[in-house]
Amino acid sequence: MWEKIIHNYIEDQLKKSTLFIDESKLDINYIPEDLPHRDKELILLSQLFLLLITQPNSVSRKVLITGGIGVGKTVTIKRFCQIITNTAEKRKIPMEYFHINCRKERTGYKILVKIMKHFNKNFPSRGFSSQDLLDMLNDYLNRQNKHLILVLDELSNLIIKNDDIIYALTRINDEMLNASHRVSIIGVIKHISTLNNLDESTLSTLQSNIIHFNKYSKSQIIDILKSRVKIAIKPNVIDDNIIDMISNLVYKRGDMRNALDLLWTSIKIAEERNLKKVSPEFVRLANNKTISNFSQDLLISIESHKLLLLFSILNLLEKNKQSYVLILKIKEEFEQICEYLKLSILSYSQIMNYLHELEKYGIISIKIKSKNIRGRHAQVSINDLSLEILKNKLLSIFESRGLNI
């Protein structure tokens, strides 16, 4: 029975039209040919590893990459490793790279076994010491006349444990006179302070070449999103307002993973509703931050005129399907609601004071588009709260206060 249900579901989904050109282009594991705003880092890596091409196996590079989550460390390293191994192949220089996540392979022994299995999938998981595995790796690379670029992602998991494998890999050929250097290492950590856990000899090896990845700025996030939209999504599904809205949500952290996930989820919500365009509300829903993210008691404590002003903003955002609304329009909508409920109408300065208080609560954002434009033309947005959920909460509060909207 279940097989038939699942089969029918898959068939139904396959018949539906999609808003994607290629959904995989938004996956965090996708490696674009072009990496906007990571040119400097790619050039630095190229400068450090150039000798592997001009004088193969004459040196062993050890590079440390630092930076927060979603700043492009992993994708930049993978793209660089693709480029340098392709360059080596064209010159008939045997070179290979292998990427290991040290959070998954939590010990030096497991990492060495993983490397050996990369070269021989039938390699046994047990039966050797770590030194045996190091010797076998070195013998294999020498026999194949091959250079291995080993990427150790989430390296802090090994550093914290003081695992000897880091020292062993960085010095794999140092004791042999005139030996070919077969292993280069790119370690990836989030915080440079992690290095404080290393012993001096290992630290001296790793800290000589450090490349720090700064978080993306808002404009850089917009550029990257636009580049992905172009190759992943059909025309007219995403407009600039949506891209700007997503960048507003994530730029303080500079986390592109979060930005791409928001973009993908927003499109999926549109597809589920059989719509051809992503609306701001879908971004809010995708952001997975509902009214529960701030206190219900906060809303209940807010005076009715302020809540009606917030309600006016919600109405306008729903009507115009934009990510923001002008203060002039909010004033007009608010006055109509007050007239309908036979409540006093506030002055412009009172409305502005209330809007700034709502901004302090973290419910709305106010953006002055230009210093030359008067305040009532400023933009008000609600980026991370679902309009639908927030509106239902307000209606419930209004009902309890005898305000029938």
TAZI-V828224 format. One record per residue. PHI is phi in whole degrees, 0 to 359 (999 if undefined). OMEGA is omega in radians with two decimals (none if undefined). Layout:
BEGIN
PHI_OMEGA / PHI_OMEGA
END
This chain:
BEGIN
999_-3.11 / 297_3.13 / 299_-3.14 / 293_-3.14 / 298_-3.13 / 294_3.12 / 300_-3.13 / 296_3.13 / 297_-3.13 / 299_3.13 / 298_3.12 / 297_-3.14 / 294_-3.13 / 293_-3.14 / 282_-3.10 / 287_3.06 / 285_-3.11 / 242_3.09 / 267_-3.11 / 264_2.86 / 276_3.10 / 209_-3.07 / 300_-3.07 / 295_-3.12 / 290_3.08 / 258_3.13 / 286_-3.11 / 294_3.14 / 273_3.12 / 288_-3.13 / 247_-3.14 / 292_3.06 / 294_3.12 / 253_3.12 / 242_-3.14 / 302_3.02 / 68_2.98 / 233_3.12 / 298_-3.09 / 300_-3.13 / 293_3.10 / 296_3.12 / 293_3.10 / 300_3.10 / 297_3.13 / 298_3.13 / 296_-3.11 / 289_-3.03 / 258_-3.10 / 303_-3.09 / 297_3.09 / 293_3.10 / 266_-3.07 / 285_3.10 / 224_-3.03 / 306_3.05 / 63_3.10 / 275_3.14 / 222_3.02 / 238_-3.09 / 275_3.02 / 233_-3.07 / 233_3.11 / 244_3.11 / 253_3.11 / 235_3.12 / 151_-3.07 / 287_-3.13 / 287_3.03 / 74_3.14 / 257_3.03 / 91_-3.11 / 298_-3.04 / 296_-3.09 / 293_3.11 / 292_3.13 / 296_-3.14 / 297_3.13 / 295_3.12 / 298_-3.13 / 295_3.03 / 299_-3.08 / 296_-3.04 / 289_3.11 / 289_3.06 / 293_3.10 / 296_3.12 / 296_-3.12 / 298_3.13 / 297_3.13 / 259_3.11 / 58_3.06 / 258_-3.12 / 294_-3.14 / 212_-3.10 / 212_3.02 / 235_-3.12 / 220_-3.06 / 255_-3.14 / 237_3.04 / 266_-3.06 / 286_3.03 / 285_3.12 / 278_3.11 / 261_-2.85 / 276_3.12 / 230_3.10 / 301_-3.14 / 298_-3.14 / 297_3.12 / 293_3.12 / 296_3.09 / 298_3.14 / 299_3.12 / 295_-3.13 / 295_3.10 / 291_3.06 / 298_3.13 / 273_-3.13 / 214_-3.03 / 298_3.14 / 267_-3.12 / 297_-3.10 / 292_-3.11 / 279_-3.09 / 226_3.01 / 109_-3.13 / 230_3.00 / 274_3.11 / 298_3.12 / 294_3.06 / 303_-3.10 / 294_3.08 / 298_3.13 / 296_3.14 / 293_3.11 / 297_-3.13 / 296_3.12 / 298_-3.12 / 299_-3.11 / 296_3.10 / 293_3.13 / 297_-3.12 / 272_-3.08 / 53_-2.98 / 246_3.03 / 252_-3.13 / 250_2.97 / 263_-3.07 / 258_3.11 / 262_3.13 / 253_-3.14 / 282_-3.10 / 53_-3.07 / 298_-3.12 / 302_3.12 / 297_3.07 / 275_-3.10 / 298_-3.12 / 299_-3.13 / 276_-3.07 / 55_-3.11 / 289_-3.09 / 294_-3.07 / 298_-3.13 / 297_3.12 / 297_-3.09 / 298_-3.12 / 289_-3.13 / 287_-3.12 / 241_-2.96 / 300_-3.11 / 241_-2.99 / 295_-3.06 / 275_-3.09 / 260_-3.11 / 291_3.09 / 59_3.14 / 284_3.05 / 288_3.14 / 266_-2.96 / 254_-3.05 / 232_2.97 / 247_-3.03 / 233_2.95 / 242_3.11 / 263_-3.09 / 235_3.08 / 225_3.13 / 277_-3.01 / 240_-3.13 / 297_-3.14 / 297_3.11 / 302_-3.10 / 295_3.13 / 298_-3.14 / 277_-3.09 / 274_3.01 / 285_-3.00 / 300_-3.08 / 294_3.12 / 289_-3.14 / 299_-3.11 / 297_3.14 / 285_-3.01 / 273_-2.97 / 276_-3.10 / 287_-3.13 / 235_-3.12 / 241_3.07 / 243_-3.13 / 261_3.09 / 261_3.06 / 286_3.10 / 292_3.14 / 289_3.01 / 280_3.14 / 299_-3.12 / 295_3.10 / 291_3.09 / 298_3.11 / 299_3.13 / 300_-3.11 / 294_3.11 / 299_3.14 / 297_3.13 / 294_3.12 / 285_3.12 / 302_-3.09 / 299_-3.07 / 260_-3.03 / 247_-2.95 / 233_3.14 / 294_-3.12 / 300_3.03 / 70_3.09 / 279_-3.11 / 241_3.05 / 253_-3.07 / 297_3.12 / 298_-3.14 / 292_3.11 / 298_3.12 / 295_-3.14 / 295_3.12 / 296_3.14 / 296_3.09 / 298_-3.10 / 288_-2.97 / 246_-2.94 / 292_-3.14 / 298_3.07 / 269_-3.11 / 67_-3.00 / 266_-3.13 / 289_3.10 / 300_3.13 / 296_-3.14 / 298_3.14 / 293_3.12 / 293_3.09 / 298_3.13 / 299_-3.12 / 298_-3.09 / 294_3.12 / 299_3.13 / 292_3.11 / 298_3.11 / 296_3.10 / 298_3.13 / 297_3.14 / 299_-3.12 / 263_3.12 / 56_3.11 / 252_-3.05 / 258_-3.07 / 215_3.12 / 275_3.11 / 259_3.10 / 304_-3.13 / 297_3.13 / 293_3.08 / 293_3.12 / 297_3.11 / 296_-3.13 / 296_-3.11 / 293_2.99 / 58_3.05 / 240_-3.09 / 262_3.14 / 302_-3.14 / 291_-3.13 / 288_2.99 / 229_-2.91 / 297_3.00 / 299_3.14 / 297_3.14 / 298_-3.13 / 299_-3.11 / 297_-3.09 / 279_-3.08 / 280_-3.12 / 298_-2.98 / 301_-3.14 / 299_3.12 / 294_3.13 / 293_3.09 / 292_3.06 / 296_3.07 / 298_3.11 / 298_3.10 / 298_3.12 / 297_3.13 / 300_3.14 / 302_-3.09 / 292_3.11 / 297_3.10 / 291_-3.08 / 290_-3.03 / 272_3.08 / 59_3.10 / 257_3.14 / 273_3.14 / 213_3.08 / 219_-3.12 / 281_-3.12 / 298_3.10 / 302_3.14 / 290_3.11 / 298_-3.14 / 301_-3.14 / 296_-3.13 / 295_-3.13 / 297_-3.14 / 295_3.10 / 296_3.13 / 294_3.14 / 296_3.10 / 296_3.13 / 298_-3.13 / 271_3.14 / 59_3.08 / 252_3.13 / 296_3.13 / 266_-3.07 / 273_3.05 / 286_3.14 / 299_-3.13 / 295_3.08 / 295_3.12 / 299_3.13 / 297_3.10 / 299_3.13 / 294_3.13 / 296_3.13 / 293_3.08 / 291_3.09 / 297_3.09 / 292_3.11 / 297_3.10 / 290_-3.11 / 86_-3.10 / 269_-3.13 / 236_3.01 / 233_3.11 / 244_-3.10 / 233_3.06 / 275_-3.04 / 291_3.14 / 207_3.12 / 295_-3.11 / 274_-3.14 / 261_-3.11 / 296_-3.03 / 305_-3.07 / 289_3.04 / 260_3.08 / 293_-3.07 / 259_3.09 / 244_-3.12 / 224_2.99 / 235_-2.97 / 269_-2.92 / 245_3.09 / 237_3.11 / 292_3.13 / 299_-3.09 / 298_-3.11 / 293_-3.13 / 296_-3.12 / 295_3.12 / 296_3.10 / 296_-3.14 / 295_3.13 / 300_3.11 / 295_3.12 / 292_3.12 / 300_3.14 / 299_3.13 / 293_-3.13 / 259_3.09 / 79_3.09 / 259_-3.07 / 262_-3.12 / 265_none
END
